[in-house]
């Protein structure tokens, strides 16, 4: 029996902060929300929330962007709005969440309002370095029940491109513990539409696959990518009942487990999925409660350290994905990241 899709990269709308941001974000989020048939009251809340996010970025942030997308999880769908910037950070988050007015003149203004408007709201800030906000609006009466491992991911195309050659997906898997998940991170060689086709194809094969070990899934996607330009690809199996991660990868995908402030790297082999794959090897690391698995393409620098992100890793996985991408992404490539956090809804 094949696993059920838990989450995957879909269409992601990146809006850079400029004078037209608020209007553009409002229009885009309205379209996404109506596309999911959210009630008008909820559409209005989503529109107000992104307007607040946009206004906040324009007034106070350095190098800000909004990210708008539909996320799907176990048969449920939501509109998700992310705000990413490079500073100056929020001085006192709990206070800003309580009362936007008390944070007047800083990035925190309106935070309380956003938190009340969203079904689920999250914030992570690094003083002087940047803030990520997430607001989610669920269709069909709310978030699905989830297991002990939460997942999310994010992609950003290289400047000037509309489509991204990096892709990620998460599915359930039989033959392991009841809450085990398979994660895929794929970086189609190069960028632009041809790279995006490779990444989309990898996602399809992953979604339709029935193998249960990372090495077998890697080999299956390798076969499915024959005839394309190929990809760097890594597959991880996260099993909370065994408290272990197993990973098979080919090419340049960074994969590491953050636990107790330290990072354990999981090696990939040289090779190009779809073109040339050596005999897969599998590497393992402990994955205790509180640990986070982070996999990302070479569109992010691998020099970051957990200590650079105080307070981030116990958070909602979407904040982890967004803040690591926000801080570590290089501008000269597509960027993609997928995250699994043990012990969070
Ligand atoms: Mn790349």
Boltz pocket constraint, residues with backbone or C-beta under 6 A from the ligand:
constraints:
  - pocket:
      binder: B
      contacts: [[A, 187], [A, 188], [A, 190], [A, 297], [A, 298], [A, 299], [A, 333], [A, 334]]
      max_distance: 6.0
